[in-house]
Amino acid sequence: MEDDDRGRSLGLIRTWKEGRVGYLEIHRPEKANAYNQALLLELARSLDQMEGDSTVRSLIIYGAGNRSFCAGADLEEMQIKDYSDALNLKSSKVFAVIASYPKVTVAAVNGAAVAGGLELALACDIRICSEQARFFFPETNLGLIPAAGGTHRLSQVVGVGRAKELILGGGVWSAQDALRFGLVSEVVSPDAVLTCAQKWGERIGQRDPLALRLAKKAIDFRTSYNLESGLEAVTEALLYQLKINK
């Protein structure tokens, strides 16, 4: 499908829908789909728009191109942040919206999901990926931590031991690693990622929307992120300030 046929385009975020499936494309391929503040604002607006469309029952999130799902935060923008930015981390707030989104979300990981990009994928309900996908958290090597929900969401998805392997040990997971450890539900060829995600979306869309919403709430009932995300924010703020004071 050509871009002109994909409905509303917001620049850094492109959205459209097909039947009961909504699509949200992170469109910054020249920066490996890394997000800056402008992109996060567009992402938040796009999520609001899709939420208001009662015909959409599932939402697919993926990155433009075939090399990167999302490379996390824009490093150039990160260099001018201080502790106050960490305490009010926009990515953490937007990813929390995705995690509690009333519609079912599917991350179609078409390449590297790095740092905040992996945190974005973790905020989704279901993840599928291409054979060339890679998953890793470089933050501790940079004097930071995954502060947009990564520490607690990864632990809940793959278990504490595997989470420590990835975050503390600097592990890099291949697509098959991610499948074996339960991070993704399916691995497909690079040219089949969006098609696969669409099949998931269409299958979900056949189910009752109220039942889907209530079932999602029931599953997530015991996974409150408030305390954990607050701890992440305070820790990240301290690390930012230490880097500034060096």
Residue frames relative to the residue before (quaternion, step in Angstrom):
aa qw qx qy qz dx dy dz
M 1.0000 0.0000 0.0000 0.0000 0.00 0.00 0.00
E 0.4256 -0.7165 0.4956 0.2446 3.57 -0.85 0.98
D 0.6415 -0.5475 0.3728 0.3870 3.58 -1.15 0.64
D 0.6406 0.5519 -0.3325 0.4177 3.59 0.99 -0.81
D 0.6840 0.4754 -0.2750 0.4802 3.57 1.21 -0.49
R 0.5976 0.6308 -0.3365 0.3631 3.56 1.26 -0.13
G 0.6207 -0.5877 0.3489 0.3843 3.55 1.10 0.59
R 0.8369 -0.2198 0.1563 0.4762 3.51 -1.18 -0.63
S 0.1052 -0.7742 0.6224 0.0476 3.57 -0.94 0.91
L 0.1847 -0.8025 0.5617 0.0797 3.58 -0.78 1.03
G 0.6527 -0.5139 0.3235 0.4530 3.60 1.22 0.23
L 0.8233 0.1292 -0.0447 0.5509 3.56 0.07 -1.28
I 0.7434 0.2149 -0.1494 0.6155 3.55 1.27 -0.41
R 0.1172 -0.7853 0.6056 0.0524 3.56 -0.87 0.98
T 0.0582 -0.8163 0.5747 -0.0060 3.57 -0.83 0.97
W 0.1550 0.7446 -0.6455 0.0698 3.53 -1.23 0.57
K 0.2301 -0.7682 0.5747 0.1632 3.57 -1.24 0.05
E 0.1221 -0.7453 0.6511 0.0752 3.51 -1.28 0.56
G 0.8169 -0.0672 0.0006 0.5729 3.54 -0.34 1.22
R 0.8021 -0.2415 0.2121 0.5033 3.57 -0.75 -1.08
V 0.6154 0.5428 -0.3340 0.4638 3.57 1.31 0.11
G 0.1896 -0.7662 0.6057 0.1001 3.56 -0.88 0.99
Y 0.2007 -0.7801 0.5848 0.0960 3.57 -1.14 0.68
L 0.0418 -0.7761 0.6292 -0.0069 3.53 -1.02 0.86
E 0.0784 -0.8230 0.5625 -0.0114 3.56 -0.45 1.25
I 0.3111 -0.7042 0.6080 0.1943 3.56 -0.87 0.99
H 0.0594 -0.8532 0.5176 -0.0261 3.56 -0.35 1.23
R 0.4298 0.6315 -0.5369 0.3580 3.52 0.13 1.37
P 0.0276 0.8727 -0.4875 0.0089 3.60 0.87 0.94
E 0.6128 0.5613 -0.3586 0.4252 3.61 1.11 -0.57
K 0.7250 0.3344 -0.2104 0.5642 3.60 1.30 -0.30
A 0.5353 -0.6397 0.3855 0.3945 3.57 1.20 0.56
N 0.5786 -0.6212 0.3370 0.4072 3.57 1.20 0.69
A 0.2556 0.7500 -0.5534 0.2569 3.57 1.09 0.74
Y 0.3430 -0.7578 0.5180 0.1994 3.57 -1.03 0.71
N 0.1449 -0.7243 0.6649 0.1108 3.51 -1.24 0.69
Q 0.7448 -0.4011 0.2628 0.4640 3.59 -1.25 -0.02
A 0.6307 0.5418 -0.3366 0.4421 3.58 1.01 -0.78
L 0.6594 0.5008 -0.3091 0.4678 3.57 0.95 -0.86
L 0.6485 0.5213 -0.3236 0.4505 3.60 0.94 -0.83
L 0.6347 0.5222 -0.3292 0.4649 3.58 1.04 -0.74
E 0.6570 0.4916 -0.3053 0.4832 3.58 0.99 -0.82
L 0.6152 0.5475 -0.3390 0.4548 3.55 1.06 -0.76
A 0.6572 0.5083 -0.3056 0.4651 3.59 0.93 -0.91
R 0.6580 0.5028 -0.3102 0.4670 3.60 0.96 -0.84
S 0.6559 0.5177 -0.3101 0.4534 3.57 0.97 -0.85
L 0.6268 0.5296 -0.3310 0.4660 3.57 1.03 -0.77
D 0.6349 0.5274 -0.3217 0.4640 3.58 1.00 -0.83
Q 0.6654 0.5112 -0.3053 0.4503 3.56 0.92 -0.92
M 0.6753 0.4860 -0.2934 0.4710 3.58 0.91 -0.88
E 0.6239 0.5448 -0.3426 0.4433 3.57 1.03 -0.74
G 0.6901 0.4945 -0.2726 0.4527 3.56 1.06 -0.74
D 0.6100 0.5335 -0.3504 0.4696 3.60 1.27 -0.15
S 0.2903 -0.8070 0.4914 0.1516 3.58 -0.24 1.26
T 0.6067 0.5655 -0.3633 0.4244 3.61 1.19 -0.31
V 0.6474 0.5016 -0.3134 0.4806 3.59 1.24 -0.39
R 0.1144 -0.8221 0.5568 0.0336 3.58 -0.71 1.08
S 0.7769 0.1300 -0.1062 0.6069 3.57 1.22 -0.32
L 0.2098 -0.7839 0.5784 0.0827 3.54 -1.16 0.66
I 0.1905 -0.7772 0.5934 0.0869 3.56 -0.80 1.06
I 0.1132 -0.7817 0.6125 0.0310 3.55 -0.88 1.03
Y 0.1831 0.7831 -0.5798 0.1305 3.58 -0.82 0.94
G 0.4881 -0.6762 0.4811 0.2701 3.56 -1.31 0.24
A 0.5482 -0.6204 0.4510 0.3334 3.56 -1.10 0.71
G 0.7539 0.3555 -0.2793 0.4767 3.55 -1.16 0.61
N 0.4582 -0.6924 0.4890 0.2676 3.55 -1.28 -0.21
R 0.5972 0.5877 -0.3605 0.4099 3.60 1.22 0.33
S 0.8295 0.0867 0.0088 0.5516 3.56 0.97 -0.79
F 0.3871 -0.6725 0.5827 0.2417 3.53 -1.00 0.89
C 0.7118 -0.3113 0.2270 0.5873 3.57 0.84 -1.04
A 0.3131 -0.7794 0.5222 0.1475 3.57 -0.82 1.04
G 0.6104 -0.5659 0.3574 0.4235 3.59 1.23 0.25
A 0.7981 -0.2912 0.2211 0.4789 3.54 -1.25 -0.52
D 0.5395 -0.6060 0.4853 0.3259 3.55 -1.15 0.72
L 0.4200 -0.7495 0.4529 0.2383 3.59 -0.53 1.16
E 0.6107 0.5504 -0.3587 0.4421 3.59 1.04 -0.67
E 0.6791 0.4734 -0.2893 0.4806 3.57 0.96 -0.81
M 0.6177 0.5680 -0.3423 0.4226 3.59 1.06 -0.71
Q 0.6201 0.5928 -0.3426 0.3831 3.60 1.06 -0.71
I 0.7259 0.4017 -0.2485 0.4999 3.60 1.16 -0.40
K 0.4947 0.6558 -0.4330 0.3711 3.61 1.24 0.26
D 0.1466 -0.7589 0.6232 0.1189 3.57 -1.28 0.44
Y 0.7869 -0.3508 0.2092 0.4626 3.58 -1.28 -0.09
S 0.6263 0.5487 -0.3479 0.4309 3.62 1.04 -0.69
D 0.6149 0.5317 -0.3458 0.4685 3.58 1.12 -0.62
A 0.6466 0.5243 -0.3196 0.4527 3.57 1.03 -0.80
L 0.6550 0.5119 -0.3110 0.4607 3.57 1.04 -0.76
N 0.7622 0.2773 -0.1548 0.5640 3.58 1.18 -0.52
L 0.1029 0.8533 -0.5037 0.0873 3.54 1.08 0.82
K 0.3930 -0.7511 0.4859 0.2129 3.56 -0.50 1.24
S 0.6340 0.5420 -0.3434 0.4316 3.59 0.94 -0.81
S 0.6280 0.5439 -0.3382 0.4421 3.58 1.00 -0.80
K 0.6715 0.4978 -0.2929 0.4642 3.57 0.97 -0.87
V 0.6759 0.4836 -0.3030 0.4664 3.59 0.91 -0.87
F 0.6663 0.4906 -0.3133 0.4661 3.60 0.94 -0.82
A 0.5977 0.5437 -0.3599 0.4664 3.59 1.13 -0.57
V 0.6034 0.5414 -0.3450 0.4730 3.58 1.10 -0.69
I 0.6622 0.4972 -0.3045 0.4708 3.58 0.94 -0.89
A 0.6547 0.5310 -0.3164 0.4350 3.59 0.93 -0.88
S 0.7626 0.3195 -0.1783 0.5334 3.59 1.07 -0.72
Y 0.3032 0.7929 -0.4834 0.2136 3.58 1.28 0.26
P 0.4871 -0.7004 0.4337 0.2898 3.62 -0.86 0.85
K 0.6831 0.4102 -0.2818 0.5344 3.60 1.21 -0.36
V 0.5531 -0.6052 0.4528 0.3504 3.58 -1.19 0.49
T 0.1837 -0.8037 0.5620 0.0669 3.58 -0.81 1.04
V 0.1257 -0.7777 0.6150 0.0342 3.54 -1.04 0.90
A 0.2203 -0.7567 0.6021 0.1273 3.59 -0.78 1.03
A 0.1495 -0.7685 0.6189 0.0639 3.57 -0.71 1.12
V 0.1131 -0.8435 0.5247 0.0192 3.55 0.09 1.34
N 0.1007 -0.8570 0.5053 -0.0075 3.54 -0.10 1.36
G 0.7918 0.0881 -0.0680 0.6006 3.61 1.26 0.13
A 0.8056 -0.2310 0.1818 0.5143 3.56 -1.05 -0.73
A 0.1068 -0.7421 0.6593 0.0567 3.54 -1.05 0.91
V 0.0348 0.8472 -0.5152 0.1249 3.52 0.01 1.40
A 0.8579 0.0497 -0.0324 0.5104 3.56 -1.11 0.77
G 0.8422 -0.0012 0.0315 0.5382 3.59 -0.65 -1.10
G 0.5730 0.5786 -0.3804 0.4384 3.57 1.18 -0.41
L 0.6457 0.4826 -0.3065 0.5062 3.55 1.09 -0.72
E 0.6215 0.5311 -0.3403 0.4645 3.58 1.06 -0.70
L 0.6123 0.5353 -0.3387 0.4731 3.58 1.08 -0.70
A 0.6631 0.4974 -0.3033 0.4699 3.59 0.90 -0.90
L 0.6542 0.5237 -0.3072 0.4510 3.58 1.01 -0.82
A 0.6221 0.5475 -0.3416 0.4434 3.58 1.13 -0.57
C 0.6134 0.5492 -0.3488 0.4477 3.60 1.22 -0.38
D 0.5928 -0.6013 0.4127 0.3417 3.56 -1.24 0.51
I 0.7968 0.1057 0.0019 0.5949 3.56 0.98 -0.92
R 0.1100 -0.7879 0.6039 0.0490 3.57 -1.05 0.79
I 0.0096 0.7425 -0.6697 -0.0139 3.53 -1.04 0.85
C 0.1064 -0.8295 0.5473 0.0311 3.61 -1.05 0.56
S 0.5236 -0.6046 0.4992 0.3333 3.51 -1.34 0.29
E 0.6665 -0.5131 0.3708 0.3937 3.54 -1.29 0.35
Q 0.7041 0.4577 -0.2683 0.4720 3.60 1.15 -0.52
A 0.4174 0.7217 -0.4633 0.3006 3.61 1.25 0.08
R 0.0652 -0.7610 0.6440 0.0434 3.54 -1.23 0.64
F 0.1557 -0.7986 0.5799 0.0411 3.54 -1.07 0.82
F 0.2966 0.7548 -0.5573 0.1781 3.59 -0.78 0.96
F 0.3086 -0.7155 0.6039 0.1678 3.49 -1.40 0.50
P 0.1435 -0.8246 0.5420 0.0756 3.65 -0.34 1.16
E 0.3887 0.7920 -0.4371 0.1747 3.60 1.26 -0.22
T 0.6946 0.4857 -0.3138 0.4279 3.62 0.77 -0.93
N 0.6100 0.5303 -0.3487 0.4745 3.58 1.22 -0.35
L 0.6983 0.4323 -0.2441 0.5157 3.56 1.31 -0.37
G 0.5581 -0.6198 0.3808 0.3992 3.57 1.29 0.15
L 0.6291 0.4939 -0.3332 0.4992 3.58 1.20 0.54
I 0.3001 -0.7072 0.5858 0.2584 3.57 -1.33 -0.22
P 0.5689 -0.5356 0.4564 0.4255 3.61 -1.20 0.22
A 0.0426 -0.8749 0.4804 -0.0447 3.58 -0.11 1.30
A 0.6269 0.5214 -0.3502 0.4610 3.60 1.21 0.21
G 0.7752 -0.3325 0.1544 0.5144 3.54 1.07 0.83
G 0.4680 0.7370 -0.4091 0.2653 3.57 1.26 -0.20
T 0.6609 0.5344 -0.3368 0.4052 3.58 0.87 -0.86
H 0.7640 0.3682 -0.2255 0.4794 3.59 0.75 -0.95
R 0.6525 0.5110 -0.3445 0.4410 3.63 0.96 -0.68
L 0.6349 0.5143 -0.3414 0.4647 3.59 0.98 -0.75
S 0.6352 0.5320 -0.3286 0.4534 3.60 0.96 -0.85
Q 0.6837 0.4902 -0.2890 0.4568 3.58 0.95 -0.84
V 0.6887 0.4790 -0.2857 0.4632 3.58 1.06 -0.67
V 0.8332 0.2002 -0.0735 0.5102 3.61 0.76 -1.00
G 0.5850 -0.5705 0.3855 0.4285 3.61 1.23 -0.15
V 0.6503 -0.5621 0.3594 0.3634 3.54 -1.20 0.63
G 0.6646 0.5328 -0.3162 0.4176 3.58 0.87 -0.92
R 0.6867 0.4612 -0.2777 0.4885 3.56 0.88 -0.93
A 0.6165 0.5438 -0.3491 0.4498 3.59 1.03 -0.72
K 0.6612 0.4912 -0.3075 0.4765 3.59 0.96 -0.83
E 0.5940 0.5678 -0.3558 0.4451 3.58 1.08 -0.69
L 0.7228 0.4443 -0.2460 0.4686 3.55 0.90 -0.98
I 0.7479 0.4188 -0.2251 0.4632 3.59 0.84 -1.00
L 0.7631 0.3628 -0.2000 0.4960 3.59 0.82 -0.98
G 0.7443 0.4273 -0.2195 0.4640 3.56 0.98 -0.86
G 0.4259 -0.7331 0.4464 0.2861 3.58 1.25 -0.13
G 0.2511 0.8005 -0.5080 0.1952 3.55 1.13 0.60
V 0.1919 -0.7309 0.6407 0.1361 3.54 -1.26 0.53
W 0.1796 -0.8151 0.5461 0.0720 3.55 -0.54 1.17
S 0.3650 -0.6886 0.5860 0.2217 3.51 -1.06 0.85
A 0.7024 -0.4285 0.3389 0.4563 3.56 -1.28 0.04
Q 0.6741 0.4876 -0.3003 0.4664 3.58 0.96 -0.83
D 0.5889 0.5425 -0.3633 0.4764 3.59 1.10 -0.62
A 0.6673 0.5169 -0.2936 0.4487 3.55 0.88 -1.01
L 0.6484 0.5013 -0.3124 0.4803 3.58 1.02 -0.75
R 0.6766 0.5068 -0.2907 0.4482 3.57 0.90 -0.94
F 0.7393 0.4118 -0.2227 0.4840 3.59 1.03 -0.78
G 0.5671 -0.6516 0.3561 0.3564 3.57 1.28 0.09
L 0.4191 0.7110 -0.4705 0.3122 3.59 1.22 0.27
V 0.7810 0.1577 -0.0865 0.5981 3.58 1.07 -0.75
S 0.4659 -0.6968 0.4837 0.2518 3.55 -1.24 0.52
E 0.8105 0.0456 0.0213 0.5836 3.57 1.15 -0.55
V 0.1659 -0.7559 0.6261 0.0950 3.56 -1.17 0.71
V 0.0005 -0.8059 0.5899 -0.0511 3.57 -0.81 1.04
S 0.6625 -0.4776 0.3764 0.4375 3.57 -1.28 0.09
P 0.6681 -0.5390 0.3255 0.3964 3.62 -1.11 0.58
D 0.7191 0.4443 -0.2671 0.4627 3.60 0.96 -0.74
A 0.6827 0.4833 -0.2830 0.4694 3.59 1.27 -0.03
V 0.3971 0.7548 -0.4618 0.2436 3.61 1.25 -0.02
L 0.7161 0.4421 -0.2713 0.4670 3.57 0.74 -1.01
T 0.6199 0.5385 -0.3400 0.4585 3.59 1.05 -0.71
C 0.6459 0.5155 -0.3056 0.4729 3.54 1.00 -0.88
A 0.6592 0.5012 -0.3059 0.4698 3.58 0.91 -0.92
Q 0.6271 0.5406 -0.3321 0.4519 3.57 1.03 -0.78
K 0.6350 0.5200 -0.3321 0.4648 3.61 0.99 -0.76
W 0.6173 0.5214 -0.3374 0.4830 3.58 1.04 -0.77
G 0.6775 0.5108 -0.2894 0.4432 3.56 0.87 -0.98
E 0.6700 0.4948 -0.2996 0.4654 3.56 0.95 -0.88
R 0.6370 0.5213 -0.3264 0.4648 3.58 1.03 -0.77
I 0.6463 0.5032 -0.3071 0.4846 3.56 1.01 -0.83
G 0.6639 0.5506 -0.2949 0.4114 3.55 0.98 -0.90
Q 0.6101 0.5608 -0.3459 0.4401 3.57 1.23 -0.35
R 0.6306 0.5467 -0.3252 0.4447 3.57 1.27 -0.30
D 0.6464 -0.5385 0.3751 0.3893 3.54 -1.25 0.45
P 0.4677 -0.7211 0.4265 0.2819 3.65 -0.65 1.04
L 0.6558 0.4945 -0.3267 0.4677 3.61 0.98 -0.74
A 0.6355 0.5206 -0.3259 0.4678 3.57 1.01 -0.80
L 0.6312 0.5297 -0.3322 0.4590 3.58 0.99 -0.81
R 0.6774 0.5057 -0.2946 0.4457 3.57 0.87 -0.97
L 0.6947 0.4671 -0.2752 0.4727 3.57 0.91 -0.93
A 0.6288 0.5290 -0.3374 0.4593 3.59 1.04 -0.73
K 0.6395 0.5194 -0.3228 0.4659 3.56 1.01 -0.81
K 0.6493 0.5081 -0.3151 0.4701 3.59 0.97 -0.83
A 0.6502 0.5214 -0.3164 0.4530 3.57 0.98 -0.83
I 0.6465 0.5170 -0.3171 0.4629 3.58 0.98 -0.84
D 0.7539 0.4041 -0.1971 0.4790 3.55 0.95 -0.96
F 0.3675 0.7893 -0.4528 0.1919 3.60 1.29 -0.14
R 0.7740 0.3644 -0.1882 0.4823 3.59 0.87 -0.91
T 0.6349 0.5180 -0.3367 0.4639 3.59 1.23 0.08
S 0.0267 0.8092 -0.5817 0.0786 3.55 0.35 1.27
Y 0.2724 -0.8024 0.5173 0.1194 3.58 -0.80 1.07
N 0.4530 0.7396 -0.4368 0.2388 3.58 1.22 -0.29
L 0.7073 0.4511 -0.2748 0.4699 3.58 0.75 -1.02
E 0.6891 0.4929 -0.2925 0.4434 3.57 0.85 -0.98
S 0.6770 0.4847 -0.3077 0.4605 3.59 0.91 -0.86
G 0.6117 0.5386 -0.3511 0.4609 3.59 1.11 -0.62
L 0.6433 0.5115 -0.3164 0.4737 3.57 1.01 -0.79
E 0.6225 0.5337 -0.3368 0.4629 3.58 1.00 -0.79
A 0.6759 0.5112 -0.3004 0.4376 3.58 0.87 -0.97
V 0.6660 0.4922 -0.3083 0.4681 3.60 0.90 -0.87
T 0.6505 0.5161 -0.3149 0.4597 3.58 0.95 -0.86
E 0.6640 0.4980 -0.3026 0.4685 3.57 0.92 -0.90
A 0.6253 0.5419 -0.3388 0.4478 3.59 1.01 -0.77
L 0.6540 0.5052 -0.3109 0.4693 3.58 0.94 -0.85
L 0.6623 0.5054 -0.3075 0.4597 3.58 0.95 -0.83
Y 0.6133 0.5370 -0.3411 0.4681 3.59 1.02 -0.78
Q 0.6963 0.4876 -0.2820 0.4449 3.57 0.83 -1.01
L 0.6192 0.5376 -0.3353 0.4639 3.58 1.06 -0.73
K 0.6510 0.5066 -0.3195 0.4664 3.59 0.98 -0.80
I 0.6470 0.5198 -0.3203 0.4567 3.60 1.02 -0.78
N 0.7100 0.4822 -0.2508 0.4477 3.57 1.01 -0.87
K 0.5090 0.6592 -0.4252 0.3544 3.60 1.21 -0.23
